[in-house]
Amino acid sequence: AQTVTQSQPEMSVQEAETVTLSCTYDTSESDYYLFWYKQPPSRQMILVIRQEAYKQQNATENRFSVNFQKAAKSFSLKISDSQLGDAAMYFCAYRTDRGSTLGRLYFGRGTQLTVWP
Amino acid sequence: NAGVTQTPKFRVLKTGQSMTLLCAQDMNHEYMYWYRQDPGMGLRLIHYSVGEGTTAKGEVPDGYNVSRLKKQNFLLGLESAAPSQTSVYFCASRTHWDRRNTEAFFGQGTRLTVV
């Protein structure tokens, strides 16, 4: 069974500093996708960044980047130059299109990020 | 371009009452999903559908039923609401074409309280 683990229920960072959110996952598949979603108080689920397992290069999106370690099954999110608007709940998620899972997402329990001015 | 729309956004039910949550998408997506979000639990899959007229159970299906009579709509029903079903419900949809370049689109969520 696929599981996603976020070991940090809460994190905090000073504005303009860098913070890293951790995520590990368990799977027997070789072809899959990993995601970080941001959920601000508005509840909207916003896709921050995506990583395909077959790509060795780590994904980046402006101030957001990931450290994807396939052998270790680790997928951390780094937020550089943190801004007040980055404060939110962050969810790590996994998806594979193989087998009977039919492309559903498996979510971690989330990390609540606080950004201090 | 509306994307995924959930109706209603908020609802308070009494124990034993029934209700239906509506999810509508205008992107012609084949796959649709219902998740529930509880504090400290992340999002968990209730039911899903891979196309019109087909539905299947997710990991927490008990107490819920679903229907997908039209491709664009996915309904989640609570026949007899219980306090344990107090949660935030999310609908999501995705196309099954060009899988490597697709992502799930989420509705804005429905906050349901059962008293």
Interface residues (C-beta under 8 A of the other chain):
Chain A: V4 P9 F35 S42 R43 Q44 M45 L47 R50 E52 F91 D97 L102 G103 R104 L105 F107 G108 R109 G110
Chain B: Y31 Y33 Y35 G40 M41 G42 L43 R44 L45 Y48 V50 A56 G58 V88 F90 A92 R94 H96 R99 R100 E103 A104 F106 Q108 G109 R111
